[in-house]
């Protein structure tokens, strides 16, 4: 029975990649609000770290959705902007900025540690040599980061995320706290445009001509625009939850309620 169900799901998503895309976004955002529901702001920090880790692991995987080429990183970044916007809404600008810097530090750590792992030679014992060599080559294919990629991805993340937090609060101040949908969408759409532009110029321009680099950036941005719109119901759902933040000190749990 289980195998039959899995075969059906596999065939369904194989034939309907757009449906898989929507399901992946729903799962990504769903796990983010689940972490928030269970662990408060710490859950949102965890969501950012997990999404960055997955984006680095699965980002090189390219696919086509709606006839346009995209990468898994674009999908997996959806919960990062959601998490920073929810942190901004519930806990303020300083807390959201802190989360951005945690994410940036984690990104640096991921890149450094994965790059170091590539220096290790595969095992040469006869029983495992073939498998070890295949795994080594697969890892090198996925994670042999170029300096251009490292600089572009880190710069795009840091600048766009800091800008996202700033413009979110600028709009919130201007509208006197009204119209959450407006600041959520405008801040994400503007910061995503900045992210795509920086990434296109730093990573792609020079590898391809400027026109092609901008076409790649535009394709990436179109997907992010749609994701920004899709996360709006999720932030409305989570905004007014009565969520507790738990501080673990000496094995004891201190609980602080945070309700807006």
MINU-557393 format. One record per residue (C-alpha): x, y, z. Coordinates in steps of 0.05 Angstrom, whole numbers, always signed. Each point is the difference from the previous one (the first is absolute). Layout:
<rec><x>X</x><y>Y</y><z>Z</z></rec>
...
***
This chain:
<rec><x>+0</x><y>+0</y><z>+0</z></rec>
<rec><x>+55</x><y>+49</y><z>+20</z></rec>
<rec><x>+40</x><y>-16</y><z>-62</z></rec>
<rec><x>-61</x><y>+10</y><z>-44</z></rec>
<rec><x>-13</x><y>+68</y><z>+32</z></rec>
<rec><x>+72</x><y>+21</y><z>-10</z></rec>
<rec><x>-2</x><y>-22</y><z>-73</z></rec>
<rec><x>-62</x><y>+42</y><z>-10</z></rec>
<rec><x>+31</x><y>+62</y><z>+32</z></rec>
<rec><x>+65</x><y>-10</y><z>-40</z></rec>
<rec><x>-38</x><y>-4</y><z>-65</z></rec>
<rec><x>-45</x><y>+59</y><z>+18</z></rec>
<rec><x>+58</x><y>+46</y><z>+15</z></rec>
<rec><x>+42</x><y>-26</y><z>-58</z></rec>
<rec><x>-56</x><y>+18</y><z>-48</z></rec>
<rec><x>-18</x><y>+65</y><z>+35</z></rec>
<rec><x>+63</x><y>+38</y><z>+18</z></rec>
<rec><x>-38</x><y>+65</y><z>+12</z></rec>
<rec><x>-44</x><y>-36</y><z>+51</z></rec>
<rec><x>+64</x><y>-26</y><z>+33</z></rec>
<rec><x>+26</x><y>+72</y><z>+1</z></rec>
<rec><x>-61</x><y>+26</y><z>+37</z></rec>
<rec><x>+2</x><y>-60</y><z>+48</z></rec>
<rec><x>+73</x><y>+13</y><z>+16</z></rec>
<rec><x>-13</x><y>+73</y><z>+15</z></rec>
<rec><x>-59</x><y>-18</y><z>+44</z></rec>
<rec><x>+43</x><y>-51</y><z>+38</z></rec>
<rec><x>+57</x><y>+49</y><z>+8</z></rec>
<rec><x>-44</x><y>+55</y><z>+27</z></rec>
<rec><x>-41</x><y>-50</y><z>+40</z></rec>
<rec><x>+61</x><y>-26</y><z>+36</z></rec>
<rec><x>+21</x><y>+72</y><z>+14</z></rec>
<rec><x>-65</x><y>+18</y><z>+35</z></rec>
<rec><x>+0</x><y>-67</y><z>+36</z></rec>
<rec><x>+69</x><y>+16</y><z>+29</z></rec>
<rec><x>-26</x><y>+69</y><z>+20</z></rec>
<rec><x>-62</x><y>-30</y><z>+32</z></rec>
<rec><x>+42</x><y>-49</y><z>+40</z></rec>
<rec><x>+61</x><y>+41</y><z>+18</z></rec>
<rec><x>-15</x><y>+74</y><z>-12</z></rec>
<rec><x>+55</x><y>+43</y><z>-27</z></rec>
<rec><x>+51</x><y>-55</y><z>+10</z></rec>
<rec><x>-41</x><y>-41</y><z>-48</z></rec>
<rec><x>+6</x><y>+55</y><z>-52</z></rec>
<rec><x>+75</x><y>+2</y><z>+9</z></rec>
<rec><x>+1</x><y>-76</y><z>-11</z></rec>
<rec><x>-43</x><y>+8</y><z>-62</z></rec>
<rec><x>+50</x><y>+49</y><z>-30</z></rec>
<rec><x>+60</x><y>-45</y><z>+16</z></rec>
<rec><x>-35</x><y>-62</y><z>-29</z></rec>
<rec><x>-20</x><y>+37</y><z>-64</z></rec>
<rec><x>+70</x><y>+26</y><z>-10</z></rec>
<rec><x>+29</x><y>-70</y><z>+10</z></rec>
<rec><x>-49</x><y>-31</y><z>-48</z></rec>
<rec><x>+11</x><y>+55</y><z>-51</z></rec>
<rec><x>+74</x><y>-13</y><z>+1</z></rec>
<rec><x>-10</x><y>-76</y><z>-5</z></rec>
<rec><x>-55</x><y>+1</y><z>-53</z></rec>
<rec><x>+11</x><y>+67</y><z>-33</z></rec>
<rec><x>+42</x><y>-28</y><z>-58</z></rec>
<rec><x>-59</x><y>-44</y><z>-20</z></rec>
<rec><x>-31</x><y>+33</y><z>-61</z></rec>
<rec><x>-70</x><y>-13</y><z>-25</z></rec>
<rec><x>-54</x><y>+31</y><z>-44</z></rec>
<rec><x>-65</x><y>+29</y><z>+27</z></rec>
<rec><x>-51</x><y>+34</y><z>-45</z></rec>
<rec><x>+51</x><y>-8</y><z>-56</z></rec>
<rec><x>+53</x><y>+41</y><z>+36</z></rec>
<rec><x>+65</x><y>-27</y><z>+30</z></rec>
<rec><x>+8</x><y>+9</y><z>+74</z></rec>
<rec><x>+38</x><y>-32</y><z>+58</z></rec>
<rec><x>-21</x><y>-30</y><z>+65</z></rec>
<rec><x>+33</x><y>+57</y><z>+37</z></rec>
<rec><x>-53</x><y>+48</y><z>-26</z></rec>
<rec><x>-55</x><y>-43</y><z>+30</z></rec>
<rec><x>+35</x><y>-13</y><z>+65</z></rec>
<rec><x>+15</x><y>+74</y><z>+12</z></rec>
<rec><x>-75</x><y>+14</y><z>+5</z></rec>
<rec><x>-3</x><y>-14</y><z>+75</z></rec>
<rec><x>+60</x><y>+44</y><z>+14</z></rec>
<rec><x>-35</x><y>+64</y><z>-21</z></rec>
<rec><x>-63</x><y>-24</y><z>+34</z></rec>
<rec><x>+38</x><y>-12</y><z>+65</z></rec>
<rec><x>+34</x><y>+68</y><z>+0</z></rec>
<rec><x>-65</x><y>+36</y><z>-15</z></rec>
<rec><x>-36</x><y>-38</y><z>+56</z></rec>
<rec><x>+57</x><y>+17</y><z>+48</z></rec>
<rec><x>-5</x><y>+72</y><z>-22</z></rec>
<rec><x>-75</x><y>+1</y><z>+12</z></rec>
<rec><x>+0</x><y>-36</y><z>+67</z></rec>
<rec><x>+66</x><y>+19</y><z>+32</z></rec>
<rec><x>+26</x><y>+62</y><z>-34</z></rec>
<rec><x>+55</x><y>+23</y><z>-47</z></rec>
<rec><x>+59</x><y>-18</y><z>+46</z></rec>
<rec><x>-23</x><y>-72</y><z>+7</z></rec>
<rec><x>-9</x><y>-8</y><z>-75</z></rec>
<rec><x>+68</x><y>+30</y><z>-14</z></rec>
<rec><x>+31</x><y>-48</y><z>+51</z></rec>
<rec><x>-32</x><y>-58</y><z>-37</z></rec>
<rec><x>+29</x><y>+25</y><z>-66</z></rec>
<rec><x>+70</x><y>+3</y><z>+30</z></rec>
<rec><x>-9</x><y>-70</y><z>+29</z></rec>
<rec><x>-19</x><y>-24</y><z>-69</z></rec>
<rec><x>+60</x><y>+35</y><z>-32</z></rec>
<rec><x>+48</x><y>-32</y><z>+51</z></rec>
<rec><x>-31</x><y>-68</y><z>-12</z></rec>
<rec><x>+8</x><y>+9</y><z>-75</z></rec>
<rec><x>+74</x><y>+14</y><z>+9</z></rec>
<rec><x>+8</x><y>-60</y><z>+45</z></rec>
<rec><x>-35</x><y>-46</y><z>-49</z></rec>
<rec><x>+43</x><y>+23</y><z>-59</z></rec>
<rec><x>+65</x><y>-6</y><z>+40</z></rec>
<rec><x>-15</x><y>-69</y><z>+29</z></rec>
<rec><x>-25</x><y>-29</y><z>-66</z></rec>
<rec><x>+60</x><y>+28</y><z>-37</z></rec>
<rec><x>+47</x><y>-31</y><z>+52</z></rec>
<rec><x>-34</x><y>-68</y><z>-9</z></rec>
<rec><x>+21</x><y>+0</y><z>-73</z></rec>
<rec><x>+74</x><y>-3</y><z>+20</z></rec>
<rec><x>-11</x><y>-69</y><z>+29</z></rec>
<rec><x>+20</x><y>-56</y><z>-47</z></rec>
<rec><x>-48</x><y>-58</y><z>-11</z></rec>
<rec><x>+14</x><y>-65</y><z>+38</z></rec>
<rec><x>+44</x><y>-49</y><z>-38</z></rec>
<rec><x>-18</x><y>-66</y><z>+35</z></rec>
<rec><x>-20</x><y>-51</y><z>-54</z></rec>
<rec><x>-68</x><y>-13</y><z>+31</z></rec>
<rec><x>-22</x><y>+73</y><z>-1</z></rec>
<rec><x>+46</x><y>+34</y><z>-51</z></rec>
<rec><x>-50</x><y>+2</y><z>-57</z></rec>
<rec><x>-56</x><y>+27</y><z>+42</z></rec>
<rec><x>+45</x><y>+50</y><z>+34</z></rec>
<rec><x>+25</x><y>+26</y><z>-67</z></rec>
<rec><x>-71</x><y>+8</y><z>-26</z></rec>
<rec><x>-22</x><y>+38</y><z>+62</z></rec>
<rec><x>+62</x><y>+44</y><z>-3</z></rec>
<rec><x>-13</x><y>+18</y><z>-72</z></rec>
<rec><x>-73</x><y>+13</y><z>+13</z></rec>
<rec><x>+16</x><y>+45</y><z>+59</z></rec>
<rec><x>+52</x><y>+38</y><z>-41</z></rec>
<rec><x>-50</x><y>+10</y><z>-56</z></rec>
<rec><x>-51</x><y>+30</y><z>+47</z></rec>
<rec><x>+44</x><y>+40</y><z>+47</z></rec>
<rec><x>+62</x><y>+22</y><z>-37</z></rec>
<rec><x>-16</x><y>+73</y><z>+14</z></rec>
<rec><x>+34</x><y>+53</y><z>-42</z></rec>
<rec><x>+21</x><y>+66</y><z>+33</z></rec>
<rec><x>-50</x><y>+35</y><z>-45</z></rec>
<rec><x>-57</x><y>-43</y><z>+25</z></rec>
<rec><x>+20</x><y>+9</y><z>+73</z></rec>
<rec><x>+6</x><y>+75</y><z>-5</z></rec>
<rec><x>-64</x><y>+8</y><z>-40</z></rec>
<rec><x>-44</x><y>-44</y><z>+45</z></rec>
<rec><x>+25</x><y>+29</y><z>+65</z></rec>
<rec><x>-4</x><y>+72</y><z>-24</z></rec>
<rec><x>-69</x><y>-9</y><z>-30</z></rec>
<rec><x>-26</x><y>-32</y><z>+64</z></rec>
<rec><x>+29</x><y>+52</y><z>+47</z></rec>
<rec><x>-20</x><y>+62</y><z>-39</z></rec>
<rec><x>-69</x><y>-24</y><z>-20</z></rec>
<rec><x>-19</x><y>-25</y><z>+69</z></rec>
<rec><x>+23</x><y>+63</y><z>+35</z></rec>
<rec><x>-38</x><y>+41</y><z>-50</z></rec>
<rec><x>-62</x><y>-44</y><z>+10</z></rec>
<rec><x>+0</x><y>+14</y><z>+75</z></rec>
<rec><x>+11</x><y>+75</y><z>-11</z></rec>
<rec><x>-55</x><y>+10</y><z>-52</z></rec>
<rec><x>-50</x><y>-44</y><z>+39</z></rec>
<rec><x>+6</x><y>+46</y><z>+60</z></rec>
<rec><x>+0</x><y>+63</y><z>-43</z></rec>
<rec><x>-67</x><y>-21</y><z>-30</z></rec>
<rec><x>-27</x><y>-21</y><z>+68</z></rec>
<rec><x>+18</x><y>+69</y><z>+29</z></rec>
<rec><x>-30</x><y>+36</y><z>-60</z></rec>
<rec><x>-66</x><y>-39</y><z>+3</z></rec>
<rec><x>-2</x><y>+3</y><z>+77</z></rec>
<rec><x>+1</x><y>-75</y><z>+6</z></rec>
<rec><x>-57</x><y>-13</y><z>-48</z></rec>
<rec><x>+0</x><y>-41</y><z>-65</z></rec>
<rec><x>+45</x><y>-58</y><z>+18</z></rec>
<rec><x>-10</x><y>-29</y><z>-70</z></rec>
<rec><x>+30</x><y>+64</y><z>-29</z></rec>
<rec><x>+64</x><y>+1</y><z>+39</z></rec>
<rec><x>+8</x><y>-76</y><z>-4</z></rec>
<rec><x>-6</x><y>+0</y><z>-76</z></rec>
<rec><x>+35</x><y>+65</y><z>-17</z></rec>
<rec><x>+60</x><y>-13</y><z>+46</z></rec>
<rec><x>+9</x><y>-70</y><z>-26</z></rec>
<rec><x>-9</x><y>+19</y><z>-74</z></rec>
<rec><x>+48</x><y>+58</y><z>+4</z></rec>
<rec><x>+53</x><y>-39</y><z>+39</z></rec>
<rec><x>-7</x><y>-60</y><z>-46</z></rec>
<rec><x>+11</x><y>+46</y><z>-60</z></rec>
<rec><x>+64</x><y>+25</y><z>+33</z></rec>
<rec><x>+21</x><y>-72</y><z>+15</z></rec>
<rec><x>-11</x><y>-22</y><z>-72</z></rec>
<rec><x>+37</x><y>+61</y><z>-28</z></rec>
<rec><x>+61</x><y>-8</y><z>+45</z></rec>
<rec><x>+3</x><y>-75</y><z>-14</z></rec>
<rec><x>-7</x><y>+10</y><z>-75</z></rec>
<rec><x>+54</x><y>+53</y><z>-3</z></rec>
<rec><x>+50</x><y>-33</y><z>+46</z></rec>
<rec><x>-9</x><y>-74</y><z>-15</z></rec>
<rec><x>-24</x><y>-2</y><z>-73</z></rec>
<rec><x>+28</x><y>+63</y><z>-33</z></rec>
<rec><x>+68</x><y>-19</y><z>-27</z></rec>
<rec><x>-19</x><y>-73</y><z>-5</z></rec>
<rec><x>-53</x><y>+21</y><z>-50</z></rec>
<rec><x>-14</x><y>+67</y><z>-33</z></rec>
<rec><x>-38</x><y>+54</y><z>+37</z></rec>
<rec><x>-66</x><y>-11</y><z>-37</z></rec>
<rec><x>+1</x><y>-75</y><z>+16</z></rec>
<rec><x>+19</x><y>+14</y><z>+72</z></rec>
<rec><x>-60</x><y>+47</y><z>+7</z></rec>
<rec><x>-46</x><y>-51</y><z>-33</z></rec>
<rec><x>+22</x><y>-52</y><z>+51</z></rec>
<rec><x>-11</x><y>+50</y><z>+56</z></rec>
<rec><x>-70</x><y>+18</y><z>-27</z></rec>
<rec><x>-20</x><y>-74</y><z>-4</z></rec>
<rec><x>+22</x><y>-9</y><z>+73</z></rec>
<rec><x>-38</x><y>+63</y><z>+20</z></rec>
<rec><x>-66</x><y>-21</y><z>-32</z></rec>
<rec><x>-2</x><y>-62</y><z>+43</z></rec>
<rec><x>+16</x><y>+40</y><z>+62</z></rec>
<rec><x>-56</x><y>+49</y><z>-15</z></rec>
<rec><x>-50</x><y>-56</y><z>-1</z></rec>
<rec><x>+28</x><y>-30</y><z>+64</z></rec>
<rec><x>-4</x><y>+68</y><z>+35</z></rec>
<rec><x>-75</x><y>+3</y><z>-16</z></rec>
<rec><x>-11</x><y>-72</y><z>+22</z></rec>
<rec><x>+30</x><y>+11</y><z>+69</z></rec>
<rec><x>-49</x><y>+56</y><z>+18</z></rec>
<rec><x>-54</x><y>-47</y><z>+29</z></rec>
<rec><x>+53</x><y>-34</y><z>+42</z></rec>
<rec><x>+23</x><y>+64</y><z>+33</z></rec>
<rec><x>-72</x><y>+21</y><z>+15</z></rec>
<rec><x>-12</x><y>-69</y><z>+31</z></rec>
<rec><x>+61</x><y>+6</y><z>+45</z></rec>
<rec><x>-3</x><y>+74</y><z>+18</z></rec>
<rec><x>-50</x><y>-5</y><z>+57</z></rec>
<rec><x>+18</x><y>-67</y><z>+29</z></rec>
<rec><x>+13</x><y>-1</y><z>+75</z></rec>
<rec><x>+70</x><y>-30</y><z>-5</z></rec>
<rec><x>+48</x><y>-13</y><z>+57</z></rec>
<rec><x>+76</x><y>+9</y><z>-2</z></rec>
<rec><x>+36</x><y>-51</y><z>+43</z></rec>
<rec><x>+67</x><y>+15</y><z>+33</z></rec>
<rec><x>+39</x><y>-62</y><z>+23</z></rec>
<rec><x>+43</x><y>+17</y><z>+61</z></rec>
<rec><x>+31</x><y>-55</y><z>+41</z></rec>
<rec><x>-49</x><y>-51</y><z>-28</z></rec>
<rec><x>-60</x><y>+42</y><z>+20</z></rec>
<rec><x>-49</x><y>+31</y><z>-48</z></rec>
<rec><x>-18</x><y>+73</y><z>+7</z></rec>
<rec><x>-61</x><y>+21</y><z>-40</z></rec>
<rec><x>-15</x><y>+69</y><z>-26</z></rec>
<rec><x>-65</x><y>+12</y><z>-37</z></rec>
<rec><x>+3</x><y>+44</y><z>-62</z></rec>
<rec><x>-66</x><y>+22</y><z>-27</z></rec>
<rec><x>-13</x><y>+61</y><z>-44</z></rec>
***
